[in-house]
Structure formats: C-alpha cells, structure tokens
Amino acid sequence: MSRFESLLLNVSIALSAVSGIAYLVMRDLLKRTDPFSVLGHPWQPHALAVHVLVGPVVVFAIGLIVRQHIIERMKNGKRSQGRLSGVMTIGLATPMVASGYLLQVSTSQEWRRILGWAHLATGLLFALLFGAHLVAAAMRRRGAVPDRRTAQGPAS
C-alpha cells in the first residue's frame, strides 16, 4: 500500500469516526438550550455534513487498497499479526456502508431507527477494529510482537 493510500485511508476513517461521534453527542447527549430547536448544538448539522461527505472518501480509500493489500494478503495464506483485526474490519465495512447509505434515503421512521442503530454499532466496531489493526501492524513493524510466520518455525 502506498503512502498516499495509507494516508487517505487513515485520515478519512479518522474524520468519519470523529464527525460521527461528534454528531451523536450533539444530537443525543447535549441538553437543548432552546426548547423549540431540534438541535443539541449549533454545529450539529455541520458535523453531520462532514460525516456524510467523508463517507464516500472512506469507501473510495477502502476500494483503493482492496486488490493489493487485502485480496493479495488473503490469497497468499500467510498468517501474520493484524490479520484477524483486518478481516473483521473489512467484514464490518459492508454493513456499515450499506446502513449509512440506506439511512440517507429511508423515509420510514422505524427503518431510520433500525438503520441508525445498525450504522452506529457497525461504525463504532469498524473504527475500533481499524485502530486495533493499525496498532497490531505497527507492533509487528517495530518487532515488539514476533511475526507468527517466523515464530512457528518450518511448516510440517
């Protein structure tokens, strides 16, 4: 994965996670000062706008690394630190993206509630697992955790 691809992926996921959490906090946790307003904070619409606009960049960045970073590593069959977190992260990407897009076009209040919870759950898990994946990869690069391929010895 090139430096540009890595930077695009990491920054877009970070922006998406931060803006999504900020929107959630503003919408559900902040006390409304104006009883006639639906907003928990004046910046709430802006946090949502950033989140919605960064979403396609996340999808693009994931698509950019699919062939070289994901498919090639899964095809070679080598076990390494970070593989489980990577597979789980990608497994969450589809329901996270699908629920996010469907949430924008759904008109049923019940479906919006269901999709909202699904998007929140998959989005938070995705961000946490992606962070764990980055930590595992960094530890492997620094040699803090031995690579399973070399620790197991010769294959039998």
C-alpha positions in Angstrom: 0.0 0.0 0.0 1.4 3.4 -1.0 1.9 6.2 1.4 -0.9 8.2 -0.3 -3.3 5.3 0.0 -2.4 4.8 3.7 -2.8 8.5 4.5 -6.1 8.7 2.6 -7.5 5.7 4.4 -6.3 6.7 7.8 -7.4 10.3 7.6 -10.8 9.6 6.0 -11.6 6.9 8.6 -10.5 9.2 11.5 -12.5 12.1 10.1 -15.5 9.9 9.7 -15.3 8.5 13.2 -14.7 11.8 14.9 -17.5 13.6 12.9 -19.9 10.7 13.5 -19.2 10.6 17.3 -19.5 14.4 17.4 -22.9 14.3 15.7 -24.1 11.6 18.0 -23.0 13.5 21.1 -24.6 16.7 19.8 -27.8 15.0 18.8 -28.4 12.8 21.8 -26.3 13.8 24.7 -26.2 17.6 24.8 -29.0 19.4 26.6 -31.1 21.6 24.3 -30.9 25.2 25.4 -33.8 26.3 23.1 -37.0 24.3 23.7 -38.1 25.0 20.1 -35.0 23.6 18.5 -34.3 20.1 17.4 -30.6 20.8 17.6 -28.5 19.8 20.6 -25.7 22.2 19.4 -25.5 24.8 16.6 -22.7 22.8 14.9 -24.7 19.6 14.8 -25.7 20.0 11.1 -22.1 20.7 10.2 -20.9 17.5 12.0 -23.5 15.5 10.0 -22.4 17.2 6.8 -18.8 16.3 7.3 -19.7 12.8 8.2 -21.9 12.3 5.1 -19.3 13.9 2.8 -16.3 11.9 4.1 -18.2 8.6 3.8 -17.6 8.2 0.1 -13.9 9.0 0.6 -13.7 6.1 3.1 -15.4 3.8 0.6 -13.0 5.0 -2.2 -10.0 4.6 0.1 -11.1 1.0 1.0 -11.6 0.2 -2.6 -8.2 1.6 -3.4 -6.5 -0.9 -1.1 -8.7 -4.0 -1.8 -6.6 -5.6 -4.5 -3.1 -5.1 -3.3 -3.5 -5.0 0.5 -6.5 -7.2 1.2 -7.0 -9.8 -1.6 -3.3 -10.4 -2.1 -2.7 -11.0 1.6 -5.7 -13.3 1.9 -4.6 -15.3 -1.2 -1.0 -15.8 0.0 -2.4 -17.6 3.1 0.4 -16.3 5.4 -0.7 -15.7 8.9 0.6 -12.5 10.5 -0.1 -10.1 13.3 -3.1 -8.0 12.4 -4.8 -10.4 10.1 -7.8 -11.1 12.3 -8.4 -7.5 13.0 -8.1 -6.7 9.3 -10.5 -9.4 8.3 -13.0 -8.4 10.9 -12.7 -4.7 9.9 -13.4 -5.5 6.3 -16.3 -7.7 7.3 -17.9 -4.7 9.1 -17.3 -2.4 6.2 -20.2 -3.6 4.1 -23.0 -3.4 6.7 -21.5 0.0 7.9 -21.5 1.5 4.4 -24.9 -0.1 3.4 -26.6 1.1 6.6 -25.1 4.6 6.1 -26.4 4.9 2.6 -29.8 3.4 3.3 -30.2 5.7 6.3 -29.9 8.7 4.0 -32.7 7.5 1.7 -35.1 5.8 4.1 -38.4 7.6 4.8 -39.9 5.2 7.4 -39.2 6.3 10.9 -39.0 2.7 12.1 -36.4 1.8 9.4 -34.4 5.0 10.2 -34.2 4.0 13.8 -33.1 0.4 12.9 -30.6 1.6 10.3 -29.3 4.3 12.7 -28.6 1.7 15.4 -27.0 -0.7 12.8 -24.9 2.1 11.4 -23.8 3.2 14.9 -22.9 -0.3 16.0 -21.0 -1.3 12.9 -19.4 2.1 12.6 -18.0 2.1 16.1 -16.8 -1.5 15.8 -15.2 -0.7 12.5 -13.3 2.3 13.9 -12.2 0.3 17.0 -11.1 -2.7 14.9 -9.3 -0.5 12.4 -7.4 1.2 15.2 -6.5 -2.3 16.6 -5.4 -3.3 13.1 -3.1 -0.3 12.9 -1.7 -1.0 16.4 -1.0 -4.6 15.5 0.7 -3.7 12.2 2.8 -1.1 14.0 3.9 -3.6 16.7 4.8 -6.1 14.0 6.9 -3.5 12.1 8.7 -2.5 15.3 9.4 -6.1 16.2 7.5 -5.8 19.5 5.5 -8.9 18.6 7.1 -11.7 16.7 5.6 -12.5 13.4 3.7 -15.8 13.6 5.3 -16.9 10.3 8.8 -16.8 11.8 7.8 -17.9 15.3 6.2 -21.2 14.2 9.3 -22.5 12.5 9.2 -24.7 9.4 5.9 -25.9 8.2 5.1 -29.6 8.8 
